[in-house]
Structures are given as C-alpha cells and as structure tokens.
Amino acid sequence: MSKFIGSDQWFFLSCRHVKSSKGTSAGSKKKGKLSKAERLKLLKEEEERRLKEEEEAHLLAEKLEAERLERERLAKEERERLEAKELEHREEELAELQLLSGDKFSAAEKWKSEIRANAKWKRYMKCDGSPDPTIPQEINTFITLWKNEQTEYQSINLKIHLALKLIEKLEFLLSETPPHELLEKDVAHYKDTIRELQAIIYTKYNKATEAVLQHASALADIETGNMQQIIKDENGTLRIWANLNKNPRFKGYDFPDGAFGFDLPRPMAMSSIALRILHTYYDHISQDSSTYAPPAKSAEESKEEPALHLESIGENVSHSEGEEDKSGAEIIQSSIEETKSDGRKSSNSMNATSAKEETKGLIEDNEKSKEDLDSKTEDHTEDIAEVNESTPGMDYTAPGTENKGNEDEAIQDGVVDLRQFTPLGGLYYLHALKLPPQAKQVNGWTMLELVEEGMQFYPYPPNTVSTGEPKEEKENNISTYPPVGIRFKLPRNVVFFEEPQVARWDPEGKNWTTDNVLEQIYKKEEKMMHIQMDSFQTFTLFQDAHLNMPYESWELTPKGENEVAFAIYAAFTEVKIDIKDSQCRLLSLSNVEGMNISRIMGKWMSPFALKTAMKRAGINVFPEVDSDRYVSINKKDEQTEKTAYEQLAILSPSFAFSWSQWNVKCDYKQIIVKVAESLKTEQIKDEDWSLYLLSPQRACRLQMTESSEEFADDLYEDSELHSTLFHMIKCYASDAAIERIKNSHYLFVDCVYQLLNYTRVLTYS
C-alpha cells in the first residue's frame, strides 16, 4: 500500500507542480524588465563615461593645440631668426647681385650705346648714293628728286624698295632708340619723313599702273582680247586687267598664277574700265585707325617702369622679306588726289615696239633690279642691325596716332579693334579705273594722248547711290548694282590658326570695318577665301592677336656654353626658340603644315627682329601693354616680374626653369617657378625639380613639390632665406654651375632677358 500513491495524493502533487511552474515564469518576467532605479543608474554611468571621453578629448585637443602653437612659435622664431639673418646679409647680397648685373646688363647697354654711335659715323662715311634718312638735307633732296622723276619701268621697284628701307630705318629708330638720345625735333622730322615716303610710294604705284594701262592695247592677250599683267617683286604684287573686248557675257577672270580672281558686275562688262589689284606685303594704313595705339599710361605708371635693355635688330627682318607693319592711310588717300592733278599737259610720242618691250621689261627684270639694289641697301640693313634695341615698353607711336588712347572709348559695331585683332598678309588695294586713251600708231610712231587728271578711278556703284540709305533701298540698289566677287589664296608665308576675318578700310571713319563685306566663304583645304563687297575697296585679313594666350606652359633649359632652349606651349602651337650668344632663332613650330615660313625658320637674328618677324607671320606670343584686357592672365606685380626675368636670365646658363601650377595660386606679389640645375643636355627628371618663391622682399625654397595636394609656403628643410633668387638658388648650386654663370657673356644674358620680357611667361601662363 505504501508503494502506491492514491488519487487524492496524485491530485495534490499535480497542483503543487503547476503552481511552482507559474511562479517561476512570473519571476523571470519581473527580472527581464529594468526598474526605474536601474535605468537611472545606467544613464548615469553612460553620462559619466561620455564626460570622461569628452574630458580626454578636450585634454588631447589642448595638448595638440599647445603643440601646434609651440610649433608655430618655434617656426615663427625660426622664421624671424632667418629673416633677421637675411637682413644682416641683405646689403651684401644686393651689392653682389648689382655687381653681377652690372657685369651683364650694364655692359650690354654700354656696348649698344657704342654701336649706335659707330652706326651714325658709318652712315656719314657711306658713299653709295643712298640718302641718310636722319639728315634732313639728304632725305629732302632724295624726296624732291624722286617726286619730279619721270616714271621708268626699270627703276620704279628699285626706288620703292629703297624708300621702304628708309621707312624701316626711321621706324626702328623711333621705336628702339632710348628717349634721352632723341630730340623732339628729330622725332617730328622722322615722322614727317615717313609720311612723305609712304605717300610717294603709293603715287609711284599709281604712275606705274597708268603707264601700263596707256599701252593696254599693245599688251592685249590674243586669246581673251583683254589685257592682263602680273608684276611681282619682294614688296608686293601688282595685277592689272583691262576690259578691251567689252564682251557683255563676260563674267570674271582668274589670273594665271591662281592667286587672285574676280567676278565683274554685269553693268561694268561694256565699260572702258580696268581693274588694279595692288597687294602690298606691308601695311601703310592701319596706323591711322583710332584703335591702333595702346591706351596712354599715366605719368605715375610710367615712372614705376624700370629701364629695360636694348638689342640690335637683325638683318633678317626687312621689307625685302615681304612685309611692313607701320603706315599712313591719310597720306595714301591724299596721294590719289595728287595723282589726279599731276598729269602732263603736253603730248609725247614713242616707238610702239619699244613701249611694249619696255613694259614687259618691268615684269622680266625684277630679279635683276633686286640684285642691283642689294648692293646699295646691304649697308643700310647692316646699320639697322647695329643700331640696338631699347626699352621694350617704349612702343613706337606711329605718325598720326599720338594721344589716341582708346581704353575708355566705345568701339562702334563692325569696327575692328586693332588692339585685339592684327592685320596679316599685307593689304589688297582693289580699284576700278577708267581706261586711259590708248596709243595710236601713225607712220611708224606711237601717238599717246596724256590725260591731265592722270589715273582716274571708276565709281561703282555710281556716286548717286548713297551708302547711308534705308535697308530696302539698299537691297534694290544691290539688285541694280550687283556686288563685286573676289577670290584669292591666303598668303603662304602667314600662319592662320583659325579662319581669318576680312575687313575693308573706311577712308571716312579711318578704321577697318566689316560693314559692306556682304559674304565670306573660307575653303580651308585650298586656303582660298571668297568674298563679296558692295564696291571696290581696300581690304585685308585679320586674326585674333591673342589666340595663343595664355600659354599652357613654358620651359627654359641650358644647352651648353652661352646657349639655352626656350619653349612655349600654347593653345594652337608649340614654339621652340634657340638662344645662343647675342642672337636667337625659331627652331620649330607645330601645326603649320603647308605654310612657307622658311624666311624666319632657323634664321639667327636679334630678339627684336625675331619678335617682329614672328608677329608678321601670325605667330604672336608677345603680349602688348594692354593685352590683359583681352586675356585672362595671372596678374603679378610688374617690378617683381621684371626682377624675376633679370635673375632668371643671369642663372639661365646653369639652371633650367619651368612653369609651375602654384604660380597661379600664390599671392599677387609672389612668383613661383620650378628650378633644376642642368649642366648637361640630359632630360631633367621629375624628382630633380624644386620650387622657389620670389617676393619683393626675399626669396626661398619651398618644401612642397609640384605634385603636392595643396599650397603651403613652408620652407624646405634646413633652408634659409635670401634677399635675391640668385643667392637662394646659389645655396644649392654646384661650383661648376656658379662658374658657368660667372663666365657667361653679357650679350647672351641680355638676349635671354629680352625674350623673357617680350613673352612675359610668368604672367601669361
């Protein structure tokens, strides 16, 4: 019985088990849920932990800040110590640099001054029959005799060539002679002489045109029945076409050389007219434009500009190479009237055969005339080569452009701003002329009627048509008087990086304007330009003067004793220039396929001559004084910039210099360049470059590199401060590098300085 549990007992045990399970479950639930006191305790612990962490962070920040302040204090003390040390040696370093600069730049100035004095004596002693344009008696006699001289076919080009040489010499003297060596009366005389010579040149071309047209019938082409002539020389090309056949179905003509053609307006097909296309490789018009001269500088600005250095102009740049920049439109316009009133009143006679042969001799004997002239003008060119260049900032103000600053003047619509755009390829004088009476053969003699007015211009459209009429009336007149169609090849000796713009000369407004150029089509592959104008006009081609500015980068690298390579990488081209001794040359140029620039490529010349030749060829990496109005540049303090160019030139025999991205990000009065010693011709490695900073007060070497993520002016480890960039770089230079710098020729250093100052790579990169 004791072994078995009764039903009552089993029920009791079961009830106890159930109660025990329920109690355990309820206890577990109460234990998982925190009480308010427990929660407050946890929050308190978390707050204490947060406060402790904040305290630790604050203490750490205070420690770091203290360390930073201590580092800054030490750095400041070190900087002050270095600055004090630099101040102690400043007078000594400046004196040493001044002595070195005197050995280089002052010696170059002295040499040039002596050359100028010797050039005057050499001109005085010459007995080649050519006048000295600086002596009033000689040049006035030349002008008077030439004015009264009868036009002879064989001598006209000879005299024009000589006159252009004389103009070039006078322009050079005005532009490149130091102010203290030129008297005001001499300046006025030179400008007046230039005006007179320019006027006579144009008059002589008119006389030559008239002489050819007087014998148009004798020179008529058998196939076309009309007369067409091409006369070329080193100064330009004269194309003449005479409408002898008067074919009503005549539409146009292309000259045999394929360089020029025209479409004759229908109303002129039956007229006794001729077309004269005079393409001069120089420009005697643009100087009279109101936009030609740079803005006048204030007296204060002029005082701040330091004196720069001179250099001789090379023999390679002359009118005989094909172009001339300075000129006078007003004179040319007035000379037209002079030509009209300068005709002969009497009658002459000449043998018909000799007239034809003499006219053809003008075409055939150009080369001979050029050779004959070279013997006379060679010494003149040498004189120019010996007369040295002066302050690059002293830009020559052409005759008629004084006090024509245009900075604050609004330029009218259509007018070409010559400060922003540059004329290239010379000028095209396109004129319609009245055909003069033709020679008649009587009993073996040629009777020639001479018109008192001389060469007469044929108005088209007629003068009754007003150029200021309403648009509708003008469109009606265009249908009545169709436009003049012209097609011509772009000169191959000029580089056009973009499609050029055609503009015509407005003789009344005295500006280049795109008005009345009705259509312009450029065929790039053929280098052919097709235009339409409402009348016969003087026109030329324009290109943006600053399309290669700012430069992408630049580099100046030594190549040997008194020799460096200078490279400028621009948007459209890469320019590489060799500098050796006192001269430089254009070594290579990219993106000029199909262009003929052999006359300047590889030719040694002075910096001024190279600058002139490259600008005439459309390769402009030489900013003007106001170019910053048209180009976004990295503006720098002018005095600091010029000081940098001087010291870079002095150091250039032994050190390479290059563009740095940090030069854009530093202060206005600071300049940063990459520097590396380079005594061999080997390629400079990236790790060999260092950054140097130059300011008006001192120079230093920077700790950062070209590839650093952000700008910092921290000094290079264990580096010092110096008063000049020369002494700063000298600290890390080898003895061989310093020796080469001391032994460099002063004309070489001056040549490097001039190119750096002309290109202004520190500001325009």
Protein Blocks (a to p, Z undefined) as FASTA:
>chain_A
ZZpccfklmmmmmmmmmmmmmmmmmmmmmmmpccfklmmmmmmmmmmmmmmmmmmmmmmm
mmmmmmmmmmmmmmmmmmmmmmmmmmmmmmmmmmmmmmmmmmmmmmmmmmmmmmmmmmmm
mmmmpcghpacfklmklmmmmmmmmmmpccdfklmmmmmmmmmmmmmmmmmmmmmgcfkl
pcfklmmmmmmmmmmmmmmmmmmmmmmmmmmmmmmmmmpcfklopacdddddfkbccddd
ddfkopakbnbdcdfklpaccdddfklmmpccdddddddfbdcklmmpmklpccdddfkl
mmmpccdddddddfkbcfknopafbdcfklmmmmmmmmmmmccfbdcdddfklmmmmmmm
mmmmmmmmmmmmmmmmmmmmmmmmmpccddfklccddehiaoiafklpccdehiacfklp
ccehiaadddddddddddddeehiacddddfklpaddddddfklcfkbcfklmmmmmmmm
ccddddddddfkbccfbdcddddddfklopadfehiabccddfklopacdddfbdcdddd
dddfklmbccfbdcdddfbehiacdddddfkbccddddehjbccdfbdchighiacklmg
opacdfklmmmmmmmnopacbdcfklmmmpccddddfklmmmmmmmmmmmmmmpccdddf
klmmmcfkbccddddddfbfbdcdfklpccddddfkbccddfbdfkbmbdcfbdcehiac
dfbfklmmmmmpcfklmmmmmmpcfklmmmmmmmmmmnommlmZZ
